[in-house]
């Protein structure tokens, strides 16, 4: 990291980014802490909501502890138009979106790259659990974080080389317990703070309620089986995702699962678990970390963040790719990311059609 | 570090710090206490009140000491509006006045908000058209962000002619323009210590003797029943000492204007747009750099040792686009998000301006792609 001069550290106020900053500080870097204010929680629970004043205070306290400047930048407009609005649209279209991918690509890292240049910072550091490694041909390889359980490389497949060139992931080689330990050792004020929710702006996890609060109520409709027989009613398509069993409100019979959502008729189609398995998927809007591979290749594909990855043939096309799994996979869900790995390396990814 | 944020707070001169330090021996005592300790504190408090009153041409008895400029503005705005059916204000007030007005509106008072487009304050004739004897006016003398000077003398004459009441937020006028409340003919005038080198949390509201103002806090009968709570002798000693510097500050305005104009000229050459085209005080340049987010520019300059601000309200470290610039330029919304306020003071040197100008040039030249 000899070319690293000033580093902009993206600080959410959570443990990970705080420890990332502390480790860089310990290594002697010239740091600037930046907290992006993305969202004002409204009508949600008051504790654990995202971008709360107490999170900004935690980020500020950490920066004071480290003796580095700290600034809060207002990115609420960009977050709404580039992350939240598409999230709502996707849910209404029967998909289950993964907003962290576009947030990282646009609002967070692309924007921070611009801010970094304006701060005369050569690099941007985040608390992501992922690693970067220079390949022999000069391009940067994006690798899984060492901590299998915390690895966040899945969310980062959309980053262009120009952004990767400026990124530092100080936590990539560490496990979460090691991060907390480092936090305590370095006196980070919030080292024992609980994990933040997976979807930062839907802190209570109730997507349907969230979408209603955005002024676009989710559409109620029928719950049907594959033959079209009406089994019941539901109060909004946004409350469902493929593979879901709970919350259907259907009495009697065996366990039934959401197979698909038909947005035009607002129907939620349910069936047996075995109907959830598919061997193929099509992904769109692909991004390849080192350029589009030539021809088909073999790798492992993760179809959601908590999926371990399954072996498959991957066939790139002009703007997307096809995946043929060796074994059928449960609940391949439109809107989620399909991320292609070879071992620890992220080759690229796209969105499940 | 070069400090160019005097409109937020002016640096505290050594004499003010010394006066507060010297006062600490006795200023802790409650000035309402009748014993020796209380009397010693009271003596300092009243001396401070005299210094504060003197600097605005007031009688000490008419000066209500408050916990800062916001409280002084609340007291004055509510004081003149009491019993009135209509309140007239401007669209570019400080929140201390704007939010008082908003509360009065919720309480049933009709509110008229006059535009200050492109930083041109409403004329006295426009103001007059909304006045009658049941009307009050709550308006600033000098805008905190652009330095726009409102024609307060003309407003006062218009109000007097019709029998309307006038509250003047003179927070940013103190130390920049001569203030004489007796000659002005207003009904209440608010000032704050922080803008002239005194401590934050010390303010004062001059109230015309025969105007009966109700306190904005609930409590005891201190300050002749107009401001409850134990007066903060220590802060007021600082305020009083800061007022001793006001004459010097006002006298320095032409020299400050020369420096401001030099810096502003250089920045206009680099593509900045000036916010506020009307008459203004010498101490401030408010500029928008179209390619920049104001908060990012303020931070980038801070990293180079230059303290400026966006001028806008700041809560929990979050700076929102300026409501004042937004109101002045409704058709050019980019200005509000890109605005920076550079405010000079008596400590500013030509060398500071030269360094700042060079730093701006270096920062503005940074490529973003």
Interface residues (C-beta under 8 A of the other chain):
Chain A: X6 X32 X34 X35 X37 X53 X56 X57 X60 X69 X70 X71 X72 X73 X74 X114 X115 X117 X118 X119 X120
Chain B: X292 X293 X295 X296 X297 X299 X300 X302 X303 X315 X316 X317 X318 X319 X320 X321 X363 X366 X367 X368 X369
